[in-house]
Amino acid sequence: MSALATMRRRITLMREDKSQGAGGRLVSTHPIIADVWATVEESAGGAEERADKQIYGGTARFTVLYSQSYTLARVIEWRGARYRVSGTEVQREGAPMLVFNARLMEGSTL
């Protein structure tokens, strides 16, 4: 089966823009780059203690067809949760693919 045939999950790639908001605070926005089909491999991370609660940091690996504009992605939205991109690699064998390693953002749930 080809890599393209396994791309059955719809994800949203977003870049991160920072600007100065009211009162001089730094405001982060996430404009959409594209909605694309992807292969998703997810794994649950270990629990992390923060104040009075445990936070479960899930990680995921998203593989999409390569496009130069997709390399700007810093946030990925999938199933209503947002993931922060921690690494990107280009796979050039066969059809060029872009692979994002990402971690579930605090405040998002699986």
URVEN-V616677 format. One record per pair of residues at least 12 apart in sequence whose ideal C-beta (glycine too) atoms are under 6 Angstrom apart, sorted by the first residue. I is the first residue (numbers start at 0). J is the second residue. D is the distance in Angstrom with one decimal. If there is no record, write none. Layout:
I | J | D
I | J | D
//
This chain:
5 | 38 | 4.7
6 | 36 | 4.2
6 | 37 | 5.6
6 | 38 | 5.2
8 | 37 | 5.2
8 | 39 | 4.6
10 | 37 | 4.8
10 | 61 | 6.0
10 | 75 | 5.5
10 | 77 | 4.6
11 | 31 | 5.9
11 | 34 | 5.2
11 | 76 | 4.2
12 | 32 | 4.4
12 | 33 | 5.3
12 | 69 | 5.7
12 | 72 | 4.0
13 | 29 | 4.1
13 | 31 | 5.4
13 | 74 | 4.4
14 | 30 | 5.9
14 | 32 | 5.7
14 | 71 | 4.6
14 | 73 | 5.7
15 | 29 | 5.9
15 | 73 | 4.1
16 | 28 | 5.0
29 | 74 | 5.0
32 | 72 | 5.7
35 | 63 | 5.0
37 | 61 | 4.9
37 | 62 | 6.0
37 | 63 | 4.7
38 | 62 | 4.4
39 | 59 | 5.9
39 | 61 | 5.7
40 | 60 | 4.5
41 | 59 | 4.2
42 | 58 | 5.5
43 | 57 | 5.4
44 | 56 | 3.8
44 | 57 | 5.7
44 | 58 | 5.4
56 | 102 | 5.8
56 | 103 | 5.8
57 | 103 | 4.2
57 | 109 | 5.5
58 | 102 | 5.1
59 | 82 | 5.8
59 | 101 | 5.4
60 | 100 | 5.6
61 | 75 | 5.8
61 | 99 | 4.5
62 | 96 | 5.4
62 | 98 | 5.0
63 | 97 | 5.4
65 | 95 | 3.8
65 | 96 | 5.8
65 | 97 | 4.7
69 | 97 | 5.4
72 | 84 | 5.9
75 | 101 | 5.5
80 | 107 | 4.1
80 | 109 | 6.0
81 | 104 | 4.6
81 | 107 | 4.7
82 | 101 | 3.7
82 | 103 | 5.7
83 | 102 | 5.5
83 | 104 | 5.0
84 | 99 | 5.1
84 | 101 | 4.9
85 | 100 | 5.2
85 | 102 | 5.6
86 | 100 | 4.2
87 | 99 | 5.6
//
